[in-house]
Each structure stands twice: as C-alpha cells, then as structure tokens.
Amino acid sequence: MGPLAQPTPTAGSTAIDRPAAPDTDRAPSASLEMTGITVAFGGVIALSEVSLVVEPGQVHGLIGPNGAGKTTLFNVACGIVRPTAGEMTWRGQPLRRLKPHQLAGLGIARTLQGVGLFPGMTVLENVMVGAHRHARAGFGSALLALPRSDRDERELRARALAALSDLGAEQHAGRYPGGLPYPVQKRVALARALVSAPDLLLLDEPASGLAEDEMHELGELIRTLSGRMSVLLVEHHMDLVMRVCDRITVLDSGRQIAAGTPAEVQADPAVTEAYLGDEVTAEEDAAGTTRTDGGRHHG
Ligand SMILES: Nc1ncnc2c1ncn2[C@@H]1O[C@H](COP(=O)(O)OP(=O)(O)OP(=O)(O)O)[C@@H](O)[C@H]1O
C-alpha cells in the first residue's frame, strides 16, 4: 500500500493532479457549515441541534459511541438524510434539499461504509464512474474542457488510471472488484472518490477492515489530502482519528458533547464519560487497534 501514502503524481501522470482543473491547484478555501442539525426518525431523535464547521483544508473527525448519530450526520452531509431542522452551507451557499447526485457538481465526494463498488464493472470502470460524474457535473466539464466524445473517454480513462496508480491499485484495473481482497477494494473506492478532484471528501469509516499497516498509510494519505481538500472523517479507530484530525466533534446519543483539537477532546471529562465502560485494553492500545466503541458491534 506504499503508493497510497504518496498521492503526489509522478512525472507523466495525467490525472489526479488535475492538470486541466486550475481551481484545485489553489489551497482549499471552502468550508462546510452544519448548524443546528436535528434529525428525527419517527420518534427517535437521532441528532439534536448539532453544529460543526469543516474548515478549508482541515481534517474534521466525527466520533462517538455506538448510536451517537455519526452516520446520520454524515448522511445529512451527503444528502442521503434530510434534516428535520437546521442548515448547511457549502462555499458560503445554503445547501437546501441536497440530493446525493448533486454532490459531484458541488465538488464533494464521499466513500460510504463498506466499499460500494459495482460488481459488474471492472476496477477501472468503477473509478471512471467517479471521474465521469465529475466531467458531467457542469463546472467540471467546463474546467476540464472535455468534449463528450472519444477524447472525453480517453481523458476519463487516464484520470482513473492515474487515481488508481496513486492508490497503488493500477495493476487491478482490469479485474472485477469481487475477486479482490477487501483492503484493495477499499483503495479502489477511495480512488473513485479522489478522481473527481473534490474540494470536500466525506469518509465514513475508511479504516474498517484494514490491517494496522494499511491503516497507518491511510492516515498518512488523509493528512496529505488535506493540503488540497477538506475532509470529514467518521471513524471508530481512535488512534487514527487522533493522529490525522485537526479538529474533532464528539457526539453521544445525538448530542454534541465536545469539540476541539485532538488533545482538547482527549482531555475532556465528558468524552471519557461517554466512552466509560468501553473495553479498552492495554494490548489493544499497544497494537494500535483501539476502537472508539471499544470494539462493540456497530452498524
Ligand atoms: N433509518 C433509521 N430509522 C430509525 N432510527 C434510526 C435510523 N438510522 C439511525 N437510527 C437511530 O439513530 C440513532 C443514531 O444512529 P447512527 O447510525 O447515526 O449512529 P452512529 O453513531 O453512526 O452509530 P454506529 O457507531 O453504531 O454506526 C440510533 O439510535 C439509531 O438507532
């Protein structure tokens, strides 16, 4: 997984450095603001007036015990869940009635829990879907000056291959996802998100199912990515979160109980209390596999 931690393209690489997309050459400047987000599923209040800001170029972690509301808030940011109350703005513009298919056009990419690759498409085709969405999204097409033709297809293919290369998965381009090890599938899913050259990357449990060394490289990659995009990271692995995040929001039972730098959050008694009872062993810590939910099942 070596190349995963080195997303800077090599000479001759054509895609992930977005050669024809000058907007991404500048430092990230957009922020995602979520204010007073409340979500009720029937009688269940999954989120209650949660607010956070993903600052430009920062990695913002979202943690909390099982059922805290992390996935629900992530899904609000993706347009999958419509909040009952609250507001979101992106690039200073309100995001009302956001729908998932609008994300690419807004410069937002996501990976969901699991991998979500299309089993009937090759790895390359799966990643091209990400690039294709970008090119078809209007502003991307204009910036890339891509004609919707054979050349369009060639450009998309080149971008997808370069994204795979950056994730160390180009040798799998012609294979189908189902035959690949889970960690490789996760890299392909990440390549599909990154090929769209997003300004904001939404990551839902990217480390799940990864071995320790792969998790470490994922952490390095996320840190590197923050130089060119903002990242919202939902993750159970506390050690990864503490290593890569600039700021962290902690949820418990749908409420925000703490927010701050990793050091501030770790020192907050409310956070300790929320995790009280978790079976955090010295062995898990030493192995770097400590989960914020103490290893309990989560959905
Ligand atoms: N579609 C739904 N319908 C009803 N209740 C839901 C739905 N989705 C989530 N919930 C409830 O909302 C609350 C928050 O769930 P959510 O999955 O967002 O938490 P989480 O922090 O992501 O948990 P985990 O770490 O276990 O994934 C929980 O009480 C959950 O049971």
The ligand as an SDF file (V2000), in Angstrom:
LIG
                    3D

 31 33  0  0  0  0  0  0  0  0999 V2000
  -33.2590    4.9000    9.4290 N   0  0  0  0  0  0  0  0  0  0  0  0
  -33.3900    4.9410   10.7480 C   0  0  0  0  0  0  0  0  0  0  0  0
  -34.6100    4.7540   11.3180 N   0  0  0  0  0  0  0  0  0  0  0  0
  -34.7510    4.8130   12.6610 C   0  0  0  0  0  0  0  0  0  0  0  0
  -33.7490    5.0640   13.5110 N   0  0  0  0  0  0  0  0  0  0  0  0
  -32.5250    5.2420   13.0020 C   0  0  0  0  0  0  0  0  0  0  0  0
  -32.2800    5.1860   11.6050 C   0  0  0  0  0  0  0  0  0  0  0  0
  -30.9480    5.4190   11.3800 N   0  0  0  0  0  0  0  0  0  0  0  0
  -30.4040    5.6000   12.6030 C   0  0  0  0  0  0  0  0  0  0  0  0
  -31.3410    5.4960   13.5660 N   0  0  0  0  0  0  0  0  0  0  0  0
  -31.1270    5.6690   15.0060 C   0  0  0  0  0  0  0  0  0  0  0  0
  -30.4960    6.9240   15.1640 O   0  0  0  0  0  0  0  0  0  0  0  0
  -29.5200    6.8560   16.1840 C   0  0  0  0  0  0  0  0  0  0  0  0
  -28.1660    7.2590   15.6050 C   0  0  0  0  0  0  0  0  0  0  0  0
  -27.7190    6.2330   14.7090 O   0  0  0  0  0  0  0  0  0  0  0  0
  -26.3960    6.3610   13.8360 P   0  0  0  0  0  0  0  0  0  0  0  0
  -26.3280    5.1500   12.9800 O   0  0  0  0  0  0  0  0  0  0  0  0
  -26.3510    7.6820   13.1880 O   0  0  0  0  0  0  0  0  0  0  0  0
  -25.2760    6.3080   14.9670 O   0  0  0  0  0  0  0  0  0  0  0  0
  -23.7240    6.0410   14.7880 P   0  0  0  0  0  0  0  0  0  0  0  0
  -23.0330    6.9660   15.7250 O   0  0  0  0  0  0  0  0  0  0  0  0
  -23.3440    6.1080   13.3680 O   0  0  0  0  0  0  0  0  0  0  0  0
  -23.6210    4.5590   15.3290 O   0  0  0  0  0  0  0  0  0  0  0  0
  -22.6020    3.3950   14.9360 P   0  0  0  0  0  0  0  0  0  0  0  0
  -21.2820    3.7820   15.5150 O   0  0  0  0  0  0  0  0  0  0  0  0
  -23.1880    2.2220   15.6340 O   0  0  0  0  0  0  0  0  0  0  0  0
  -22.5730    3.2820   13.4410 O   0  0  0  0  0  0  0  0  0  0  0  0
  -29.5620    5.4490   16.7250 C   0  0  0  0  0  0  0  0  0  0  0  0
  -30.4060    5.4450   17.8450 O   0  0  0  0  0  0  0  0  0  0  0  0
  -30.1630    4.6590   15.5880 C   0  0  0  0  0  0  0  0  0  0  0  0
  -30.8350    3.5190   16.0730 O   0  0  0  0  0  0  0  0  0  0  0  0
  1  2  1  0
  2  3  1  0
  2  7  2  0
  3  4  2  0
  4  5  1  0
  5  6  2  0
  6  7  1  0
  6 10  1  0
  7  8  1  0
  8  9  2  0
  9 10  1  0
 10 11  1  0
 11 12  1  0
 11 30  1  0
 12 13  1  0
 13 14  1  0
 13 28  1  0
 14 15  1  0
 15 16  1  0
 16 17  2  0
 16 18  1  0
 16 19  1  0
 19 20  1  0
 20 21  2  0
 20 22  1  0
 20 23  1  0
 23 24  1  0
 24 25  2  0
 24 26  1  0
 24 27  1  0
 28 29  1  0
 28 30  1  0
 30 31  1  0
M  END
$$$$
